[in-house]
Amino acid sequence: MDQTAELEEVRTRLAAATRITVLTGAGVSAASGVPTFRGPGGLWRNRQATQLATPDAFRQDPALVWEWYAWRRSVIAGCAPNAAHHAVAHWSESPGFTLITQNVDGLHERANTRNVVRYHGSIWRLACSGGCGAGDWEDLRVPLEPLPPRCPSCGAMARPGVVWFGEAIPREAAAAAQAATACDIFLSVGTSSVVYPAAGLIAAARARGAFTVEINPETTGAEVDIAIALAAEIALPRLTSA
């Protein structure tokens, strides 16, 4: 389907906007080779992400959970930002821009994107699981040793600095994301737009008067002003071109 007219309208609105907010999901990193862990193709050792990325899984078998995260870190370390990441980074050079990313891979940051809200945390950050009060810390080592890693403050086992299924979005990230819904244009890119709480952001932006856009290979039925059924790495460069 030719969506030239829709792309042109979004491009025009982006050029005129002073407050731009972009929400990204796994679809943005798919072209970089980052596994999405959704559906049958997302299995690891015959387990779904929902069986591993939970507090209960970590309590029951922390070594297994850390094996999975160590493997993911090794895969991501071999990936590079794609055209979608670079397009978002270009927009971020303007004042009034906010990126809210559900991705934990760090590829937006590697593309030099500014003002990033890590809605689900980062796979490159670790946190103490023992509740000693130490802040989380960055560890870019691949492979990560020893495994499981330990908190440098108290020696308790560390956990990945990500938001697991069943956990709340960190307060600071949630507040920053809500504040960013006060914008001129809100783009939801490479994400289903139906999974909460992230899905509520596009509705909040629309309620506050933003022009809302969904960019996803398959439209999700989300209530938006324009839905563009294209992959992020195809659509976003077309929105930044003159």
N, C-alpha and C positions, 0 to 999 in steps of 0.2 A: 504494500500500500504506500503510495506516494504521500508523504506528509510535509511537503515543501512549504505549504502555506502555514501550517502550524509551527514549524521550525522558525520560519521568518517572523511570525508574531512573537514568539518567545525571545528570539534574538533581539528584536526591537525593544521589547519590554526590559530585557536585561541591560541594554545600553542606556535606557532612561532611568533605571532604578538607582536609588541611593542606598537602599537597604536590601541586600540579597541574602537569603538563607537557603542552604542546600542540605538535604538529608540524604545520606548514602547508606546502602546496604551491600550485601555480598555480591550482587550483580556487578558492581563497579570493579571488583577485584577479580572476577572470574576470568577475564581476558589476560590477566597477569599469571594465571595458573594457580591461583589460590583456591583450594577445594571449598565448596560451599557447605558440605556436610548436611545437605538436605536431600531427602529422597533416597532411592536405592543406590545411586552413585556416590552417596556420602558415607558409606559404611567404612569403619575402621575395625579390623578384627571382628567383623560381624556385629558390631555395635553401632548404634546411632548416637549422634551427638547428645541427644536428650538422655542417654544412659550414662554419659561420662561427664558432661558439664553441669553437675549438680553438687550441692553441698553433701548430700547423702552418699553419692559415689565417692567423693573425696574422703569422707569419714570411713567408708567401708574398705576402700582399696586405694589409698593415696599413691602408691607406687604405680599402679596401672594408669591412673589419671595423669600422673606426671609423665609416664611414657608417651601418652597420647599428645600432651602439650609439647614435649620435647621434639616429637616427630613433626608436629605442626610448625614449630619454630624453625626446624631445619628446612622444611619445604618453603616456608615464606622467605627465609634468608636467600633462597635461590631465585626469588621472583623480583620483578622490577615494576615500578609504576607504569601504567599504560596511558593511552591518549586521554581517557576519561579523568584520571588523576591529574594529568597536566592541565586539562581544561579548568578543573576546579581550582587548581593552584593559581592559574591566571586570574580568575575572578577574585581570588582572595587578596590580590594586590590592591584592590579598591577598599576605601574605608566603608564601614557599614556592612561588611561581609561576615557571615558566620557559617562554618561547616559543622553540622551535627553528624557524626559518623557512628554507625552501629558496628563497623568493622574494627577488629582488634589487631589487624595485621601491621599497622603503622605505615602503609604505603602512601597515604595522603601526606604524612609528615615527610617521608622520603622524597616526595615531589615538591617539597617546600611550601605546602599549603599553610596559610596563616589562620589564626583564630579558630582552632579546632576544638570542638567539644567532643571528648571521647565518651560517648553515651554508654558504651558497654566496657569501658576500660581498654587495656592494652596487653597483648600477649607478651610484650617485652618488659612489663613491670611485674614485680613480685610483691607479695604482702605477707605479713606474719599471720599464721593461722592460730597462734596461741593467744592473741589478744593482748600483747604486751604494750600496745600503744605506739609502737614505732610506725612511722609513716612508710608508705610503699616506696619501692626503689626500682630503678631501671637496671636491667641485666641483659646485655645484648649478646652474650656468649652463645656460640653454637659449636659444639654441643655444650649443653649446660651441665656442669659438674660441680659438686657431686649431685647425684639425683637419688631421691628428692633433695632440693636445696634447703638450706636452713636460714632462719632469721639471724642477721648479724648482731642484733641487739640482745636476744634472749636464747638463741639456739633452738627454738621451736621450729617445726617444719614450716617452710614457706608454702604459699599457694599462689597460683597464677593471679595476677592483678586484673581479673576480668569479672564481669557480672554473669553469674551462672543462672540457669533456669531456676525460678523460684525466689531469686534475690531481687531486692529493690534497686532501682537506678540510684547511683550515688547522689546525695542531696545537691551537691554543687553542680554536677552535670545536669541534673533535672531542672534546676533553677535557670541555668544558662540557656538550656534548650527552650524552655518556656519563654524566656525573655526574647529569644531570637525569632519567635513567631510574630513579633511586631515588626513586620517587614513589608516591602513593596511587592516582592515576588518570592515564592517559596517553591523550590524544586525538590521533589522526591525521586531519587534516582537509584535504580537497581535494587529496590526493596518492594515488598508486597503491598505496603501501605494499608495492610489490614491487621497486622499483629501489634497489639498494644504492649507497652505504652507509647512506642514510637509512632504508631499509626495515628494517635491522637494529636500529634503535632501539626500535621497538615490540616486537620479540621480546625484546630485552634488558630492557625494562621489565616485560614479562609474566614473564620468568624471575625477576625480583626481587620478584615478588608484586603488581605493579600491576594494577588493573582497566583493561583496554584497550578502546578504542572507535575504530572507524573510521567517519568521516562522509564520504561520497563518493556522488555520484549513481549510480555503478555500483559494486557491491561487487567487490572485487578477489580475493577468496579468501584474504586474509591471515588468519592465525590470531589472532582477537580475541575478546573476551568478548561484545561487541555490535557489530553492523554496522548503520549507519543509512544507507539509500539516499536521501539528500536532499542538495540543494546546500547549501553552507556558509552562504550568506546567508539561507537558510530555517531550517536546523536550529539554528544557534548562538543566534539571538535567542530561540528557544523554550527553550533550555537556561538562559538567564539570566533569563527571566520568572518571576514568583512563581507 
